[in-house]
C-alpha cells in the first residue's frame, strides 16, 4: 500500500536566500552595449561555467532588471571577473542610485565591441548562445569568443551577504609579524629555485616572454605613488615563473607565497626605488632564455639577498601604514 505524500511547507524566500549565501561565489561585472552603443553593466555572482566544448558560460538576470531588454537585444556580453581589490567597483555596478556606472571607470572595447573593465582577474567576451526563462530570472548562456587573464591578485568572494578575502588569514599572519623574514626567504629560494629549474626544461617561449614582460613592468613602476602597480607586476613576475614550471602542486604553493608577498609589499617592506636590483631580475630572465638553470637559481638567490640588505632596518610599521 502506497504511503501518502507528505505535505511540504512553502519555501521561505528569506531563509532560502540566507542558505544560498552559505556557498561562497566569485563576483563579476557583466557588460554589454545598449542600442545607442553606450557601455552598460551590472554586478553578478551567478556567473558559472557550462561547457568546455564548446566553451560556454552563463549568468542569470532578474526579470525585473532595467537592463533585461538591453541584454536580450544584445548579441554579445562580457564577463569581467573581479579581484579582491575591486570591491568598490562591485558596489558601484550593483547600485541603483548610480546612473552611469562607467563614469570614471577604466575600460576598453574588446574584439566584439563589448566593454572590458581594466585590471580584472579575467575578461571573457561571449556571443549569446541561448537565453532561457527560469522562474523570476532569465538565464543567458554565452559562447566564449575571446578571453584574457589580467591581475595576479586574489578573487573577490561573496559569502553570507558580505565580501571576504581568500588571503585574510595570511594577511593577519603578516601584519602580526608571525612570518619570519628568514623563513620566507628560505621558502622563496627553495620553491622558486625548483620552479626555475623546471621552467628551463619545460617553459614555452611565450611563457618566458611573460616573465620578461613582468620584469619590464616592475622597472616602469617605481616610487611610492606607483606601489599598487609595482606590487601587481612583482606578483605577476613570480606567478609567471610558477606557470612556466608546469607543476600544478608547486603552482598552488606559489599562489600562497604570492599572497604573502603582496601583503608584505603593501604593509611591511619599505616603499622606495630599487634600481640596484634591476640587473638581477634581468639576469634571471637571461638565464631562463638560455635554459641555464644553475644561473637562474643563482640570480634569484642574489636578488633575494640584495633586496634584504636594502630593506634591513627600514621596514614600515603596519599600524602606521
Secondary structure, 3 states (H helix, E strand, C coil): CCCCCCCCCCCCHHHHHHHHCCCCEECEEEEEECCCCCEEEEEECCCEEEECCCCEEEEEEECCCCCHHHHHHCCEEEEEECEHHHHHHHHHHHCCCCCCCCCCCCEEECCCCCEEECCCCEEEEEEEEEEEEECCEEEEEEEEEEEEECCCCCEEEEECCEEEECCHHHHHHHHCCCCCHHHHHHHHHHHHHHHHHHHHHHCCHHHHHHHHHHHHHHHHCCCHHHHHHHHHHHHHHHHHHHHHCCCHHHHHHHHHHHHHHHHHHHHCCCCCCCHHHHHHHHHHHHHHHCCCHHHHHHHHHHHHHHHHHHHCCCCCCHHHC
